[in-house]
Structures are given as structure tokens and as C-alpha cells.
Amino acid sequence: MREPEKRLARGPAAAAILAGAVASATLGILTVIAARLPQADHLLNWYPPAGSLSGRTLATTLIWLASWWLLHRRWRERDVPLGRIALWAGWLLALGLLLTFPPIYQWLAG
């Protein structure tokens, strides 16, 4: 008699997908904040030749790593609903893309 196959938990994959989407939205939000507030733009200027882009991308990378680590720890043994995760990821990716589009973030910055 054959043993039933073990199903892999979908949690780690869902964690990676959602963490990437969170990072996308984070970059968009930081772009709008840097465009709106000169103090934030100055604070995010970690490497002068690149301007505030250096701080925005490094902060986004740190948020991505932290969210991936936290979500993976929470979901590593769970079988989470990938459909719901994909929906949230799609919205967050769309938000991140829109907020990094110059006409949008310049309009929001006023």
C-alpha cells in the first residue's frame, strides 16, 4: 500500500509574494513622502550622488527583508489561502507602481 504524499505548506510562498508586494507599496509611499516633504527628502539622502533614491531603496529593502522574515516565521507551517494573498499582493503592487509614476507622485506632492 502506498503512503499518501505530504502536501507542502503554501505559507512560505505566500510570505515571499506578500513581502515583495509590501516592499513595492513601501517604495511608492516613500517616494510620495520624499517628494512632499523636503525634510524627508533630506533625511533619505544617504548617498548624495543618488539623492533620496538611495535611502528610499535601502529602507524598502529593509522593510522587504523584515516583512518576509516575519511572514515566513508566522506561515512556515500553514497552508494559507493563496488566492487572498495574491489579491492583496496585486493591490499593493499596483499601489507601489502608481505611487512611483512621476505624474502621480508629483500631483500628490502638490
C-alpha positions as CSV (number, residue, x, y, z in Angstrom):
1,M,0.0,0.0,0.0
2,R,1.3,3.4,-1.0
3,E,1.7,6.2,1.6
4,P,-0.2,9.4,0.9
5,E,2.0,12.2,-0.3
6,K,2.7,15.0,2.0
7,R,1.4,18.4,0.9
8,L,3.8,21.2,1.2
9,A,2.6,24.2,3.1
10,R,1.9,27.2,0.9
11,G,2.8,29.6,3.7
12,P,6.5,30.2,2.7
13,A,5.5,31.0,-0.9
14,A,2.7,33.3,0.3
15,A,5.1,35.1,2.6
16,A,7.6,35.7,-0.3
17,I,4.8,37.0,-2.6
18,L,3.2,39.3,0.0
19,A,6.6,40.6,1.3
20,G,7.5,41.7,-2.3
21,A,4.2,43.5,-2.6
22,V,4.7,45.2,0.7
23,A,8.1,46.4,-0.5
24,S,6.6,47.8,-3.7
25,A,4.0,49.8,-1.8
26,T,6.7,50.9,0.7
27,L,8.8,52.3,-2.2
28,G,5.8,54.1,-3.6
29,I,4.8,55.6,-0.2
30,L,8.4,56.7,0.5
31,T,8.6,58.3,-3.0
32,V,5.5,60.4,-2.3
33,I,6.8,61.4,1.2
34,A,10.2,62.4,-0.2
35,A,8.5,64.5,-2.9
36,R,6.1,66.1,-0.5
37,L,8.4,66.8,2.5
38,P,11.8,68.4,1.9
39,Q,12.9,67.2,5.4
40,A,12.1,63.6,4.5
41,D,13.9,64.0,1.1
42,H,17.0,65.3,3.0
43,L,16.7,62.5,5.6
44,L,16.6,59.8,2.9
45,N,19.6,61.2,1.1
46,W,22.1,58.6,2.3
47,Y,24.4,58.8,-0.7
48,P,24.5,62.4,-2.3
49,P,25.2,61.4,-5.9
50,A,22.0,59.3,-5.9
51,G,19.9,61.7,-3.8
52,S,17.0,60.4,-1.7
53,L,16.7,57.4,-4.0
54,S,19.5,55.8,-2.0
55,G,17.6,56.0,1.3
56,R,14.3,55.0,-0.3
57,T,15.6,51.9,-1.9
58,L,17.6,50.8,1.2
59,A,14.7,51.4,3.5
60,T,12.4,49.5,1.1
61,T,14.9,46.6,1.1
62,L,15.0,46.5,4.9
63,I,11.2,46.5,5.0
64,W,11.1,43.7,2.5
65,L,13.5,41.6,4.4
66,A,11.7,42.2,7.7
67,S,8.3,41.5,6.3
68,W,9.5,38.4,4.6
69,W,11.1,37.1,7.7
70,L,8.1,37.9,9.9
71,L,5.5,36.4,7.5
72,H,7.7,33.3,6.9
73,R,8.0,32.7,10.6
74,R,4.3,33.0,11.0
75,W,3.2,31.0,8.0
76,R,6.0,28.4,7.5
77,E,3.8,25.5,8.6
78,R,0.5,26.8,7.5
79,D,-1.5,26.3,4.3
80,V,-2.6,29.9,3.7
81,P,-5.2,30.8,1.0
82,L,-3.0,31.9,-1.9
83,G,-5.9,33.5,-3.7
84,R,-6.4,36.0,-1.0
85,I,-2.7,36.6,-0.7
86,A,-2.4,37.2,-4.5
87,L,-5.3,39.7,-4.4
88,W,-3.6,41.7,-1.6
89,A,-0.3,41.4,-3.4
90,G,-1.9,42.7,-6.6
91,W,-3.4,45.7,-4.9
92,L,-0.1,46.5,-3.1
93,L,1.9,46.1,-6.3
94,A,-0.5,48.4,-8.2
95,L,-0.3,51.0,-5.4
96,G,3.5,50.9,-5.5
97,L,3.6,51.2,-9.2
98,L,1.2,54.1,-9.3
99,L,3.0,56.0,-6.5
100,T,6.3,55.8,-8.2
101,F,4.9,57.1,-11.5
102,P,6.1,60.8,-11.7
103,P,2.8,62.4,-12.7
104,I,1.1,60.7,-9.8
105,Y,3.6,61.4,-7.0
106,Q,4.2,64.9,-8.2
107,W,0.5,65.6,-8.2
108,L,0.2,64.1,-4.7
109,A,3.2,66.1,-3.5
110,G,1.3,69.2,-4.6
